[in-house]
Amino acid sequence: MDKKPLRTREEVLQDLRRKGVSIAALARSIGIDRATVYHVLHKDNPNSFGKAHKAAVLLGIKDGEIVEDEGHEHA
């Protein structure tokens, strides 16, 4: 399976602007709250756990695996 190259936060934001898509709309489309997606795209953090990790992987800015397991975020 071919891996896509990772994108920078700025590349994701430029793509949103080019398409005319808001962060809120993007958040709804990936099923993560707007505040988390905003934080992932604008704050300097490692996006290591929970919803931030999932958002970063789905947005293509982090290489990782999404594990859907109840209680996983609070372990």
PDB file as gemmi writes it, atoms N, CA and C in Angstrom:
CRYST1    1.000    1.000    1.000  90.00  90.00  90.00 P 1                      
ATOM      1  N   MET A   1       0.841  -1.188   0.000  1.00  0.00           N  
ATOM      2  CA  MET A   1       0.000   0.000   0.000  1.00  0.00           C  
ATOM      3  C   MET A   1       0.881   1.244   0.000  1.00  0.00           C  
ATOM      4  N   ASP A   2       0.592   2.162  -0.909  1.00  0.00           N  
ATOM      5  CA  ASP A   2       1.365   3.399  -1.007  1.00  0.00           C  
ATOM      6  C   ASP A   2       0.923   4.384   0.055  1.00  0.00           C  
ATOM      7  N   LYS A   3       1.906   4.976   0.732  1.00  0.00           N  
ATOM      8  CA  LYS A   3       1.601   6.004   1.718  1.00  0.00           C  
ATOM      9  C   LYS A   3       1.642   7.363   1.043  1.00  0.00           C  
ATOM     10  N   LYS A   4       0.679   8.195   1.393  1.00  0.00           N  
ATOM     11  CA  LYS A   4       0.683   9.570   0.898  1.00  0.00           C  
ATOM     12  C   LYS A   4       1.737  10.355   1.686  1.00  0.00           C  
ATOM     13  N   PRO A   5       2.382  11.313   1.034  1.00  0.00           N  
ATOM     14  CA  PRO A   5       3.316  12.155   1.792  1.00  0.00           C  
ATOM     15  C   PRO A   5       2.539  12.999   2.800  1.00  0.00           C  
ATOM     16  N   LEU A   6       3.156  13.247   3.936  1.00  0.00           N  
ATOM     17  CA  LEU A   6       2.503  14.063   4.955  1.00  0.00           C  
ATOM     18  C   LEU A   6       2.392  15.501   4.479  1.00  0.00           C  
ATOM     19  N   ARG A   7       1.352  16.164   4.944  1.00  0.00           N  
ATOM     20  CA  ARG A   7       1.114  17.567   4.609  1.00  0.00           C  
ATOM     21  C   ARG A   7       1.440  18.417   5.828  1.00  0.00           C  
ATOM     22  N   THR A   8       1.775  19.667   5.586  1.00  0.00           N  
ATOM     23  CA  THR A   8       1.968  20.591   6.694  1.00  0.00           C  
ATOM     24  C   THR A   8       0.614  21.187   7.084  1.00  0.00           C  
ATOM     25  N   ARG A   9       0.568  21.788   8.250  1.00  0.00           N  
ATOM     26  CA  ARG A   9      -0.669  22.475   8.665  1.00  0.00           C  
ATOM     27  C   ARG A   9      -1.016  23.560   7.655  1.00  0.00           C  
ATOM     28  N   GLU A  10      -0.004  24.291   7.206  1.00  0.00           N  
ATOM     29  CA  GLU A  10      -0.245  25.378   6.252  1.00  0.00           C  
ATOM     30  C   GLU A  10      -0.792  24.844   4.935  1.00  0.00           C  
ATOM     31  N   GLU A  11      -0.319  23.702   4.486  1.00  0.00           N  
ATOM     32  CA  GLU A  11      -0.850  23.116   3.248  1.00  0.00           C  
ATOM     33  C   GLU A  11      -2.327  22.762   3.397  1.00  0.00           C  
ATOM     34  N   VAL A  12      -2.698  22.225   4.546  1.00  0.00           N  
ATOM     35  CA  VAL A  12      -4.104  21.892   4.782  1.00  0.00           C  
ATOM     36  C   VAL A  12      -4.941  23.166   4.786  1.00  0.00           C  
ATOM     37  N   LEU A  13      -4.456  24.201   5.471  1.00  0.00           N  
ATOM     38  CA  LEU A  13      -5.193  25.466   5.527  1.00  0.00           C  
ATOM     39  C   LEU A  13      -5.308  26.111   4.147  1.00  0.00           C  
ATOM     40  N   GLN A  14      -4.231  26.077   3.354  1.00  0.00           N  
ATOM     41  CA  GLN A  14      -4.281  26.629   2.000  1.00  0.00           C  
ATOM     42  C   GLN A  14      -5.287  25.864   1.149  1.00  0.00           C  
ATOM     43  N   ASP A  15      -5.333  24.548   1.308  1.00  0.00           N  
ATOM     44  CA  ASP A  15      -6.282  23.732   0.558  1.00  0.00           C  
ATOM     45  C   ASP A  15      -7.718  24.096   0.934  1.00  0.00           C  
ATOM     46  N   LEU A  16      -7.967  24.314   2.224  1.00  0.00           N  
ATOM     47  CA  LEU A  16      -9.305  24.722   2.662  1.00  0.00           C  
ATOM     48  C   LEU A  16      -9.689  26.060   2.037  1.00  0.00           C  
ATOM     49  N   ARG A  17      -8.759  27.016   2.052  1.00  0.00           N  
ATOM     50  CA  ARG A  17      -9.039  28.333   1.464  1.00  0.00           C  
ATOM     51  C   ARG A  17      -9.292  28.210  -0.029  1.00  0.00           C  
ATOM     52  N   ARG A  18      -8.487  27.402  -0.701  1.00  0.00           N  
ATOM     53  CA  ARG A  18      -8.641  27.224  -2.150  1.00  0.00           C  
ATOM     54  C   ARG A  18     -10.005  26.639  -2.489  1.00  0.00           C  
ATOM     55  N   LYS A  19     -10.486  25.733  -1.653  1.00  0.00           N  
ATOM     56  CA  LYS A  19     -11.780  25.080  -1.889  1.00  0.00           C  
ATOM     57  C   LYS A  19     -12.952  25.857  -1.302  1.00  0.00           C  
ATOM     58  N   GLY A  20     -12.669  26.854  -0.474  1.00  0.00           N  
ATOM     59  CA  GLY A  20     -13.735  27.617   0.165  1.00  0.00           C  
ATOM     60  C   GLY A  20     -14.453  26.826   1.254  1.00  0.00           C  
ATOM     61  N   VAL A  21     -13.709  25.980   1.933  1.00  0.00           N  
ATOM     62  CA  VAL A  21     -14.275  25.129   2.984  1.00  0.00           C  
ATOM     63  C   VAL A  21     -13.831  25.658   4.344  1.00  0.00           C  
ATOM     64  N   SER A  22     -14.772  25.793   5.259  1.00  0.00           N  
ATOM     65  CA  SER A  22     -14.447  26.275   6.600  1.00  0.00           C  
ATOM     66  C   SER A  22     -13.911  25.133   7.459  1.00  0.00           C  
ATOM     67  N   ILE A  23     -13.238  25.506   8.531  1.00  0.00           N  
ATOM     68  CA  ILE A  23     -12.759  24.498   9.480  1.00  0.00           C  
ATOM     69  C   ILE A  23     -13.944  23.767  10.090  1.00  0.00           C  
ATOM     70  N   ALA A  24     -15.040  24.477  10.339  1.00  0.00           N  
ATOM     71  CA  ALA A  24     -16.236  23.837  10.898  1.00  0.00           C  
ATOM     72  C   ALA A  24     -16.784  22.769   9.950  1.00  0.00           C  
ATOM     73  N   ALA A  25     -16.825  23.088   8.658  1.00  0.00           N  
ATOM     74  CA  ALA A  25     -17.314  22.117   7.676  1.00  0.00           C  
ATOM     75  C   ALA A  25     -16.375  20.927   7.586  1.00  0.00           C  
ATOM     76  N   LEU A  26     -15.082  21.190   7.600  1.00  0.00           N  
ATOM     77  CA  LEU A  26     -14.104  20.100   7.585  1.00  0.00           C  
ATOM     78  C   LEU A  26     -14.285  19.216   8.812  1.00  0.00           C  
ATOM     79  N   ALA A  27     -14.446  19.843   9.964  1.00  0.00           N  
ATOM     80  CA  ALA A  27     -14.621  19.084  11.205  1.00  0.00           C  
ATOM     81  C   ALA A  27     -15.856  18.183  11.129  1.00  0.00           C  
ATOM     82  N   ARG A  28     -16.951  18.723  10.626  1.00  0.00           N  
ATOM     83  CA  ARG A  28     -18.168  17.906  10.481  1.00  0.00           C  
ATOM     84  C   ARG A  28     -17.919  16.727   9.545  1.00  0.00           C  
ATOM     85  N   SER A  29     -17.168  16.964   8.469  1.00  0.00           N  
ATOM     86  CA  SER A  29     -16.952  15.901   7.482  1.00  0.00           C  
ATOM     87  C   SER A  29     -16.093  14.755   8.020  1.00  0.00           C  
ATOM     88  N   ILE A  30     -15.233  15.039   9.005  1.00  0.00           N  
ATOM     89  CA  ILE A  30     -14.408  13.963   9.578  1.00  0.00           C  
ATOM     90  C   ILE A  30     -14.915  13.509  10.942  1.00  0.00           C  
ATOM     91  N   GLY A  31     -16.012  14.130  11.405  1.00  0.00           N  
ATOM     92  CA  GLY A  31     -16.638  13.681  12.651  1.00  0.00           C  
ATOM     93  C   GLY A  31     -15.898  14.055  13.916  1.00  0.00           C  
ATOM     94  N   ILE A  32     -15.200  15.183  13.879  1.00  0.00           N  
ATOM     95  CA  ILE A  32     -14.468  15.654  15.057  1.00  0.00           C  
ATOM     96  C   ILE A  32     -14.875  17.098  15.310  1.00  0.00           C  
ATOM     97  N   ASP A  33     -14.979  17.483  16.587  1.00  0.00           N  
ATOM     98  CA  ASP A  33     -15.465  18.831  16.898  1.00  0.00           C  
ATOM     99  C   ASP A  33     -14.537  19.906  16.340  1.00  0.00           C  
ATOM    100  N   ARG A  34     -15.143  21.042  16.015  1.00  0.00           N  
ATOM    101  CA  ARG A  34     -14.445  22.159  15.386  1.00  0.00           C  
ATOM    102  C   ARG A  34     -13.272  22.643  16.215  1.00  0.00           C  
ATOM    103  N   ALA A  35     -13.430  22.718  17.517  1.00  0.00           N  
ATOM    104  CA  ALA A  35     -12.362  23.224  18.385  1.00  0.00           C  
ATOM    105  C   ALA A  35     -11.110  22.346  18.292  1.00  0.00           C  
ATOM    106  N   THR A  36     -11.292  21.045  18.238  1.00  0.00           N  
ATOM    107  CA  THR A  36     -10.153  20.136  18.133  1.00  0.00           C  
ATOM    108  C   THR A  36      -9.450  20.310  16.796  1.00  0.00           C  
ATOM    109  N   VAL A  37     -10.208  20.382  15.712  1.00  0.00           N  
ATOM    110  CA  VAL A  37      -9.614  20.548  14.383  1.00  0.00           C  
ATOM    111  C   VAL A  37      -8.884  21.890  14.308  1.00  0.00           C  
ATOM    112  N   TYR A  38      -9.492  22.949  14.828  1.00  0.00           N  
ATOM    113  CA  TYR A  38      -8.844  24.264  14.855  1.00  0.00           C  
ATOM    114  C   TYR A  38      -7.517  24.175  15.612  1.00  0.00           C  
ATOM    115  N   HIS A  39      -7.553  23.543  16.770  1.00  0.00           N  
ATOM    116  CA  HIS A  39      -6.362  23.414  17.612  1.00  0.00           C  
ATOM    117  C   HIS A  39      -5.259  22.655  16.867  1.00  0.00           C  
ATOM    118  N   VAL A  40      -5.612  21.571  16.199  1.00  0.00           N  
ATOM    119  CA  VAL A  40      -4.637  20.772  15.450  1.00  0.00           C  
ATOM    120  C   VAL A  40      -3.998  21.613  14.333  1.00  0.00           C  
ATOM    121  N   LEU A  41      -4.798  22.452  13.693  1.00  0.00           N  
ATOM    122  CA  LEU A  41      -4.295  23.240  12.561  1.00  0.00           C  
ATOM    123  C   LEU A  41      -3.586  24.533  12.952  1.00  0.00           C  
ATOM    124  N   HIS A  42      -3.819  25.029  14.164  1.00  0.00           N  
ATOM    125  CA  HIS A  42      -3.267  26.328  14.531  1.00  0.00           C  
ATOM    126  C   HIS A  42      -2.332  26.321  15.734  1.00  0.00           C  
ATOM    127  N   LYS A  43      -2.307  25.281  16.509  1.00  0.00           N  
ATOM    128  CA  LYS A  43      -1.493  25.268  17.720  1.00  0.00           C  
ATOM    129  C   LYS A  43      -0.299  24.347  17.538  1.00  0.00           C  
ATOM    130  N   ASP A  44       0.785  24.696  18.182  1.00  0.00           N  
ATOM    131  CA  ASP A  44       1.991  23.883  18.100  1.00  0.00           C  
ATOM    132  C   ASP A  44       1.933  22.835  19.210  1.00  0.00           C  
ATOM    133  N   ASN A  45       1.419  21.674  18.863  1.00  0.00           N  
ATOM    134  CA  ASN A  45       1.375  20.567  19.821  1.00  0.00           C  
ATOM    135  C   ASN A  45       1.612  19.263  19.076  1.00  0.00           C  
ATOM    136  N   PRO A  46       1.937  18.214  19.786  1.00  0.00           N  
ATOM    137  CA  PRO A  46       2.269  16.962  19.109  1.00  0.00           C  
ATOM    138  C   PRO A  46       1.078  16.149  18.619  1.00  0.00           C  
ATOM    139  N   ASN A  47      -0.145  16.521  18.987  1.00  0.00           N  
ATOM    140  CA  ASN A  47      -1.328  15.768  18.564  1.00  0.00           C  
ATOM    141  C   ASN A  47      -1.148  14.279  18.845  1.00  0.00           C  
ATOM    142  N   SER A  48      -0.734  13.992  20.050  1.00  0.00           N  
ATOM    143  CA  SER A  48      -0.338  12.626  20.392  1.00  0.00           C  
ATOM    144  C   SER A  48      -1.476  11.694  20.763  1.00  0.00           C  
ATOM    145  N   PHE A  49      -2.572  12.218  21.271  1.00  0.00           N  
ATOM    146  CA  PHE A  49      -3.587  11.346  21.833  1.00  0.00           C  
ATOM    147  C   PHE A  49      -4.998  11.732  21.415  1.00  0.00           C  
ATOM    148  N   GLY A  50      -5.892  10.774  21.522  1.00  0.00           N  
ATOM    149  CA  GLY A  50      -7.325  11.002  21.390  1.00  0.00           C  
ATOM    150  C   GLY A  50      -7.762  11.657  20.099  1.00  0.00           C  
ATOM    151  N   LYS A  51      -8.696  12.617  20.251  1.00  0.00           N  
ATOM    152  CA  LYS A  51      -9.299  13.269  19.088  1.00  0.00           C  
ATOM    153  C   LYS A  51      -8.276  14.055  18.278  1.00  0.00           C  
ATOM    154  N   ALA A  52      -7.300  14.666  18.948  1.00  0.00           N  
ATOM    155  CA  ALA A  52      -6.284  15.439  18.225  1.00  0.00           C  
ATOM    156  C   ALA A  52      -5.439  14.514  17.353  1.00  0.00           C  
ATOM    157  N   HIS A  53      -5.085  13.354  17.867  1.00  0.00           N  
ATOM    158  CA  HIS A  53      -4.337  12.368  17.082  1.00  0.00           C  
ATOM    159  C   HIS A  53      -5.160  11.938  15.870  1.00  0.00           C  
ATOM    160  N   LYS A  54      -6.418  11.608  16.106  1.00  0.00           N  
ATOM    161  CA  LYS A  54      -7.289  11.161  15.018  1.00  0.00           C  
ATOM    162  C   LYS A  54      -7.422  12.244  13.946  1.00  0.00           C  
ATOM    163  N   ALA A  55      -7.638  13.484  14.362  1.00  0.00           N  
ATOM    164  CA  ALA A  55      -7.773  14.582  13.409  1.00  0.00           C  
ATOM    165  C   ALA A  55      -6.489  14.756  12.606  1.00  0.00           C  
ATOM    166  N   ALA A  56      -5.347  14.736  13.269  1.00  0.00           N  
ATOM    167  CA  ALA A  56      -4.070  14.923  12.576  1.00  0.00           C  
ATOM    168  C   ALA A  56      -3.828  13.824  11.550  1.00  0.00           C  
ATOM    169  N   VAL A  57      -4.166  12.589  11.884  1.00  0.00           N  
ATOM    170  CA  VAL A  57      -3.998  11.483  10.942  1.00  0.00           C  
ATOM    171  C   VAL A  57      -4.955  11.646   9.760  1.00  0.00           C  
ATOM    172  N   LEU A  58      -6.223  11.951  10.049  1.00  0.00           N  
ATOM    173  CA  LEU A  58      -7.212  12.115   8.974  1.00  0.00           C  
ATOM    174  C   LEU A  58      -6.880  13.280   8.053  1.00  0.00           C  
ATOM    175  N   LEU A  59      -6.269  14.332   8.596  1.00  0.00           N  
ATOM    176  CA  LEU A  59      -5.902  15.495   7.796  1.00  0.00           C  
ATOM    177  C   LEU A  59      -4.599  15.274   7.039  1.00  0.00           C  
ATOM    178  N   GLY A  60      -3.915  14.204   7.344  1.00  0.00           N  
ATOM    179  CA  GLY A  60      -2.680  13.883   6.635  1.00  0.00           C  
ATOM    180  C   GLY A  60      -1.456  14.624   7.124  1.00  0.00           C  
ATOM    181  N   ILE A  61      -1.527  15.191   8.342  1.00  0.00           N  
ATOM    182  CA  ILE A  61      -0.366  15.901   8.868  1.00  0.00           C  
ATOM    183  C   ILE A  61       0.440  15.055   9.843  1.00  0.00           C  
ATOM    184  N   LYS A  62      -0.067  13.858  10.139  1.00  0.00           N  
ATOM    185  CA  LYS A  62       0.634  12.954  11.048  1.00  0.00           C  
ATOM    186  C   LYS A  62       0.501  11.530  10.531  1.00  0.00           C  
ATOM    187  N   ASP A  63       1.601  10.806  10.576  1.00  0.00           N  
ATOM    188  CA  ASP A  63       1.571   9.391  10.241  1.00  0.00           C  
ATOM    189  C   ASP A  63       1.136   8.657  11.494  1.00  0.00           C  
ATOM    190  N   GLY A  64       0.131   7.838  11.387  1.00  0.00           N  
ATOM    191  CA  GLY A  64      -0.320   7.118  12.561  1.00  0.00           C  
ATOM    192  C   GLY A  64      -1.476   6.215  12.233  1.00  0.00           C  
ATOM    193  N   GLU A  65      -1.922   5.529  13.240  1.00  0.00           N  
ATOM    194  CA  GLU A  65      -3.027   4.589  13.126  1.00  0.00           C  
ATOM    195  C   GLU A  65      -4.159   5.071  14.018  1.00  0.00           C  
ATOM    196  N   ILE A  66      -5.366   4.955  13.524  1.00  0.00           N  
ATOM    197  CA  ILE A  66      -6.537   5.328  14.312  1.00  0.00           C  
ATOM    198  C   ILE A  66      -7.130   4.055  14.883  1.00  0.00           C  
ATOM    199  N   VAL A  67      -7.199   4.005  16.205  1.00  0.00           N  
ATOM    200  CA  VAL A  67      -7.752   2.849  16.891  1.00  0.00           C  
ATOM    201  C   VAL A  67      -9.082   3.255  17.482  1.00  0.00           C  
ATOM    202  N   GLU A  68     -10.150   2.663  16.995  1.00  0.00           N  
ATOM    203  CA  GLU A  68     -11.487   2.964  17.502  1.00  0.00           C  
ATOM    204  C   GLU A  68     -11.806   1.966  18.605  1.00  0.00           C  
ATOM    205  N   ASP A  69     -11.669   2.431  19.840  1.00  0.00           N  
ATOM    206  CA  ASP A  69     -11.891   1.561  20.993  1.00  0.00           C  
ATOM    207  C   ASP A  69     -12.524   2.403  22.092  1.00  0.00           C  
ATOM    208  N   GLU A  70     -13.687   2.000  22.552  1.00  0.00           N  
ATOM    209  CA  GLU A  70     -14.345   2.762  23.618  1.00  0.00           C  
ATOM    210  C   GLU A  70     -13.436   2.843  24.817  1.00  0.00           C  
ATOM    211  N   GLY A  71     -13.313   4.029  25.368  1.00  0.00           N  
ATOM    212  CA  GLY A  71     -12.468   4.254  26.521  1.00  0.00           C  
ATOM    213  C   GLY A  71     -11.011   4.454  26.160  1.00  0.00           C  
ATOM    214  N   HIS A  72     -10.653   4.310  24.905  1.00  0.00           N  
ATOM    215  CA  HIS A  72      -9.256   4.453  24.478  1.00  0.00           C  
ATOM    216  C   HIS A  72      -8.711   5.841  24.787  1.00  0.00           C  
ATOM    217  N   GLU A  73      -9.549   6.864  24.604  1.00  0.00           N  
ATOM    218  CA  GLU A  73      -9.077   8.238  24.816  1.00  0.00           C  
ATOM    219  C   GLU A  73      -8.782   8.516  26.278  1.00  0.00           C  
ATOM    220  N   HIS A  74      -9.348   7.737  27.183  1.00  0.00           N  
ATOM    221  CA  HIS A  74      -9.181   8.013  28.598  1.00  0.00           C  
ATOM    222  C   HIS A  74      -8.245   7.023  29.271  1.00  0.00           C  
ATOM    223  N   ALA A  75      -7.606   6.179  28.497  1.00  0.00           N  
ATOM    224  CA  ALA A  75      -6.718   5.153  29.085  1.00  0.00           C  
ATOM    225  C   ALA A  75      -5.440   5.774  29.566  1.00  0.00           C  
TER     226      ALA A  75                                                      
END                                                                             
